[in-house]
Amino acid sequence: MNARGALGRYGEDVAVRRLTEAGMTVLERNWRCRDGEIDIVALDAGALVVCEVKTRREGGYEHPMAAVGPDKTERLRRLAECWLERHGGPPPGGVRIDVVAVVLPRRGAPVVEHVRGVA
């Protein structure tokens, strides 16, 4: 694994901890189909959550949330549909797309921002 892959994996580990601390149940990580990958699939009070994780080092070019624009959210919608087709359809609580941004400062703990329902 290269440095970029290791950074992304670390950010996903941080995101999983944050989501489980918030009471969510993680169902899958790095789920793939022909259209791409979902970083985290989780359940939150009966709702299926498709979660994109973006990790950056402090002082980088842009905030991680800036990397999730309309094209990315549309792709996440398609991936969610694919996941649902393979897993029996939507749960009673519906489907939500979240983003977790992880910023790694030069020193100290990661700064984590969880935005629910971006699309």
C-alpha positions as CSV (number, residue, x, y, z in Angstrom):
1,M,0.0,0.0,0.0
2,N,1.3,3.4,-0.9
3,A,1.3,6.5,1.4
4,R,-1.9,7.8,-0.2
5,G,-3.6,4.5,0.3
6,A,-2.4,4.3,3.9
7,L,-3.8,7.8,4.6
8,G,-7.1,6.9,3.2
9,R,-7.3,3.7,5.2
10,Y,-6.4,5.5,8.4
11,G,-9.2,8.1,7.6
12,E,-11.7,5.3,7.1
13,D,-10.7,3.7,10.4
14,V,-11.2,7.0,12.2
15,A,-14.6,7.4,10.4
16,V,-15.7,3.9,11.4
17,R,-14.9,4.7,15.1
18,R,-16.8,8.0,14.9
19,L,-19.9,6.4,13.3
20,T,-20.0,3.5,15.8
21,E,-19.6,5.9,18.7
22,A,-22.6,7.8,17.2
23,G,-24.6,4.5,17.5
24,M,-24.4,3.3,13.9
25,T,-23.8,-0.2,12.9
26,V,-21.2,-0.7,10.1
27,L,-22.3,-3.3,7.6
28,E,-19.5,-3.1,5.1
29,R,-16.4,-1.3,4.2
30,N,-15.0,-0.7,0.8
31,W,-17.9,-2.4,-1.0
32,R,-17.3,-2.5,-4.7
33,C,-19.3,-3.1,-7.9
34,R,-18.6,-2.3,-11.5
35,D,-19.6,1.4,-11.0
36,G,-17.2,2.1,-8.1
37,E,-16.8,1.8,-4.4
38,I,-18.7,2.7,-1.3
39,D,-16.3,3.5,1.6
40,I,-18.7,2.6,4.4
41,V,-22.2,1.1,4.4
42,A,-24.0,1.5,7.8
43,L,-27.3,1.4,9.6
44,D,-28.5,4.4,11.6
45,A,-31.8,3.9,13.4
46,G,-33.3,1.9,10.6
47,A,-31.9,4.0,7.7
48,L,-29.2,2.7,5.4
49,V,-26.3,5.1,5.3
50,V,-23.9,5.2,2.3
51,C,-20.8,7.1,3.6
52,E,-18.0,8.7,1.7
53,V,-14.8,9.3,3.6
54,K,-12.4,12.0,2.6
55,T,-9.0,12.4,4.4
56,R,-6.5,15.2,4.0
57,R,-3.5,16.4,5.9
58,E,-3.7,19.9,7.4
59,G,-2.5,22.6,5.2
60,G,-3.5,20.7,2.0
61,Y,-5.0,22.2,-1.1
62,E,-8.6,22.0,-0.1
63,H,-10.9,20.9,2.7
64,P,-12.0,17.3,2.3
65,M,-15.7,18.2,1.9
66,A,-14.8,20.2,-1.2
67,A,-14.0,16.9,-3.0
68,V,-17.6,15.8,-2.8
69,G,-19.4,17.8,-5.4
70,P,-22.5,17.1,-7.6
71,D,-20.7,14.5,-9.8
72,K,-19.5,12.5,-6.7
73,T,-22.9,12.6,-5.0
74,E,-24.6,11.4,-8.2
75,R,-22.1,8.5,-8.3
76,L,-22.8,7.7,-4.7
77,R,-26.6,7.6,-5.5
78,R,-25.9,5.1,-8.3
79,L,-23.7,3.0,-6.0
80,A,-26.4,3.0,-3.3
81,E,-28.9,1.8,-5.9
82,C,-26.6,-1.0,-6.9
83,W,-26.0,-2.0,-3.2
84,L,-29.8,-2.1,-2.6
85,E,-30.4,-4.2,-5.7
86,R,-27.9,-6.8,-4.4
87,H,-29.1,-6.7,-0.8
88,G,-32.9,-6.8,-1.1
89,G,-34.0,-3.2,-1.4
90,P,-34.2,-0.2,0.9
91,P,-34.8,-0.6,4.7
92,P,-37.9,1.0,6.3
93,G,-35.9,4.0,7.4
94,G,-34.9,4.8,3.8
95,V,-31.4,5.7,2.5
96,R,-29.1,8.5,3.3
97,I,-25.7,9.7,1.9
98,D,-23.3,11.1,4.4
99,V,-19.7,12.4,4.2
100,V,-17.1,12.1,6.9
101,A,-14.1,14.5,6.5
102,V,-11.0,13.7,8.4
103,V,-8.2,16.4,8.6
104,L,-4.9,15.3,10.1
105,P,-3.1,18.1,11.9
106,R,0.7,18.2,12.2
107,R,0.2,17.3,15.9
108,G,-2.6,16.0,17.9
109,A,-5.8,14.1,17.2
110,P,-7.6,14.1,13.8
111,V,-10.4,16.6,13.3
112,V,-13.5,14.8,12.2
113,E,-16.6,16.3,10.6
114,H,-19.6,14.2,9.9
115,V,-22.3,15.7,7.6
116,R,-25.5,13.8,7.3
117,G,-27.7,13.7,4.3
118,V,-25.6,15.5,1.7
119,A,-27.7,14.0,-1.1
